[in-house]
Amino acid sequence: MDAAATHVARPAYPIPENVFAETVVSVRHYTERLFAFRITRPASFRFRSGEFVMIGLPNAEKPVFRAYSIASPAWDEEIEFFSIKVENGPLTEHLQKIVPGDTVLMRRKPTGTLVLDALMPGRRLYLLSTGTGVAPFASLVRDPETYEKFEEVILVQTCREVAELTYITELVAGLKDDPLVGDAAGKLRLYTTTTRETSPRMGRITHLMRSGQLFADLGLPPIAPETDRAMICGSMAMLNETKSVLESFGLVEGANNAPATFVVERAFVG
């Protein structure tokens, strides 16, 4: 079937009251597995940087919705998402074919634990991610409040191949010209690694933390609960292993209603 035949420029079914129907503004494919897209933002939609929302497509009477972290900051006039492509995924199989002008459905209520309010005050913030788990951090590093609350922000992303790091590498490089972040971008340090393709820095983040290589590379002391805070977003295996590493450093998991020294996001894209 022609890919264009799967595009839905206008909803084919009635839109529920708790759902927005928004227009795709732009789409960029980074690799065969990763792409980003932006949609219009409803005037009434409010969220905190780092939260996720349920999105779907109007291609069925009962659309499939999946949790997607919002990659744009809370002040952005559009909403950005960073997605993996799953060949037989109920949603991503079709979502990866969208083009500008198509419609994306978005539920009205954002939520999530990767928000600054879920962390106790600290000096340094570690944002630990694999793959598209970097999306909520793409939101947070573009929010001036992040730099108001922390003296230093360490953004970590591990991917299989170098090209999969392009999204966040380009985003961070452009922050120095961001009108809201500007000079505060000097507080941000990007640390990227690969696990398959050869690159200047290789290895899983959990191994690099346990061995101390991460801290040696950054010229920083090991994570300490008195000064450091962390957020984790990635696969279930990565979440569990990274959580274990942070707890070995003395950090304690928190939540919106009980801020502590690290938080984990357990919503997944499928």
N, C-alpha and C positions, 0 to 999 in steps of 0.2 A: 504494500500500500504506500502511496505517496505520503511522505511525512506531513506535507501541507494539509492533507485531509484530516489530520488529527487536531489541527489548530481550531480553537473555538474563540472566534472574535467576539461573540456575544453569548451570554448565557442561554443554554437551550432549555433550561428548566427554571421554575420559580426559585428565587433566592430567599432562603429563610431570613427571618428578622434579625437573627443574631450573627449574620454573616455580611461582610462587605464584598462587593464585586468590583475589583480594581483592574486598571489597565496596565499591561506590561509596557514599560518605557524603554528599556534597553536590555540586551542579553549579550554576555560575552563568554565564550567557551575557552577555557584555559588549557585543558587536555581532553583526552577521550573520556576521562572519568569525572572531570570537575568543570562547573560553570557557575557564573553569577548572573543575577538578574535584578532589575529594579522595577518597582510598580508604583503607581500613584498612591498618595497617602490621604486617607479620608481626613477631612478637617477636624472631626471629632475624636480621632484615634490618638490616645496617649499611652506611652509606655516608658519604662525605665531602661536605660542602656544596659544590655546584657540579658534582657528577657527574651522569651520565645513566644511564638503564636502558632496556631494551627492554620495551615493553608491547604487548598485543594484546587481542583479544576471543575468547571461547570460542564463536564462531559458525560454526566450520568444523573439520573433522578436522585440517587443517593451518593453524592461525591465522596471519594476517599480523602480524608484529611490526615495530615501528618504534622508533627511538631517541627518547626524550623526556627532556629535562633535568628533574631533580627540583627543583621550585620551593620546596619546604619545606626548612627547615634540618635539619641532622643530628639535632637533639634533638627534633624534632616527633614526636608520637605518631601522626600520620597522614601520608600522603604526598600532596603536591599537585602538579598538573601544569597548565600553561598552554598551550593548544593553538589552532592555526588550524583552520578548517573548510575542507576541500577537497571540492568537490562530487562528484568522481569518484575521490577518494583511496581506495586499497585499504583503509586503516584508518579515516581520519578521516571518511569518508562515513557510517560506522556509529557511530564513537566519539562524534560530535557529538550523537547521539540518546540517549545513556545517561541514566539517571535513578537516584536513590538506590535502593539495593537490588540493582542490576545487578552483574554480575561483570566485573572487569578482570583480565587475566592479566599477570603481571610476572615476567620472568626474574630469577633470584636474584643475578646478578653485576652490580653497578654499576661504571662506569668513567668516564673522561673526563679532560681536561687542564685544565679551568677550576677548579682547586683551589689553595689557598694554597701548598701544598708545592711547586708547580711554578714558583713565583716566588722570586727572590732577595729578601732583605729590602730594604725601601724606605720612603720617607716618605709617598708619596701613591699611591693605587690608582685607576686609571681603569677603569670597567666599561662597555664600549662595545657597544651592542646596537641591533638593529632588530627590530620586531615581537615575535614570541614568543621571540626570542633573549634577551629579558630574563629568561626563566625561571631559568637557573642563578644569575643575579645576585639574583633574589628570594630565593634560598636563602642566598647569601653575605651579603647585607646584614642578614639575621636571625640571623647566627651571631656570637656575641660574640668569637670568635677573630679575625675580620676586623678588628675595632677594636683588638684587642690588638697586631696586627702593623702597622697603619698609622695614621698621625696624621690622615689625611684620606682620604675615599672619595668619588669622583665617579661617580655612576651616570648614564649617558647612555642614553636611548632615543629612537629616531626612528621615527615611524609615519606613515602616510598621512593619518589623520584624528585629530582631538582625542579622540574617544570611545575610540580604541584605546590611549590612554595611561592610561585609568582604572584598570586593574588595578594598575600600579606606583605611580601617584599615590596611590591609597588605601592601598596597603601601606606606603609610606614615611611617609604622614601618621600611620599608627597605630603606628609604631615607638617613638615617645616614651612610649607606654604599655606597651611590651613588657617583661615581667618580667625577661628576660635581657639585653636590649640597653639599655633604659632611657636613662640620660644619655649613653651612648656614641653614641646616634643623632645627637647634635649634631655628630659628625664626618662625617656623611653629607650630601652635597649632590646633589639630583636636578636633572638638566638634560634637559628634554624638547623635542623639535622635531617639526614636521610637514612633510610634503613636498607635500601636495595642499590640504588644508583650511587656510584662513587661521587663524593662531594668533599669540600674542605672539612666538613664536620659530620661525622656519622655516628649512629647509635640511637638506641631507644632512650628517651628522656629519663626513664626510671633507672636505667643502668648508669647514665651519666650523673645522676644525682647521688646514687648510692656510692659510686666510685669516687665522687668528689670532683670529677672532671668538669662538670657544669660550673661549679664555683671557682675552680682554678681558671677556667677560660674567661670568666667574667671578672676575676679579681675580687671576689666577694667571699665573706665567711659563709660557712654552711648555714642553712635555714635555722632560725631560732624563734621560738614563740614570743619572745619579748619584742622583737622588731619586725618579723616577717608575716605576711598574709599571702594566701594563695587561692586560686580558682582552678578547677579542673574541668575539661570538656573533651570527650573523645569516645572511643568504643567502650563497651562494658568492661572488657579485660583491662584496658588502659586505666579506666576510672578506678577499678579495684586495686590495681597494683600501685598506681600513683598515690591513692589515698593511704595505702599501707606505708609508703615511703614517707609521706608527710607526717603521719602519726609517729613514725620512728624518730622524727625530729622534734616531737613534742607538740605538734599542732593538733587542734581539736576541730571536728566538723561542726559547722554552724548552719543556720537557716534564717529565713526572713524573720521568724518570731523568736529566734534565739541566736543572735550574732556571736560568732566565735572567730577562729583564726584561719579556717579554710572552708570553702564550699565546693560542692560537686553538682553538676547538671546531669540529670538522668533522663532527659527527654531525647528521643532519637529520631532520625530521619530514616524513612524506608521507601 
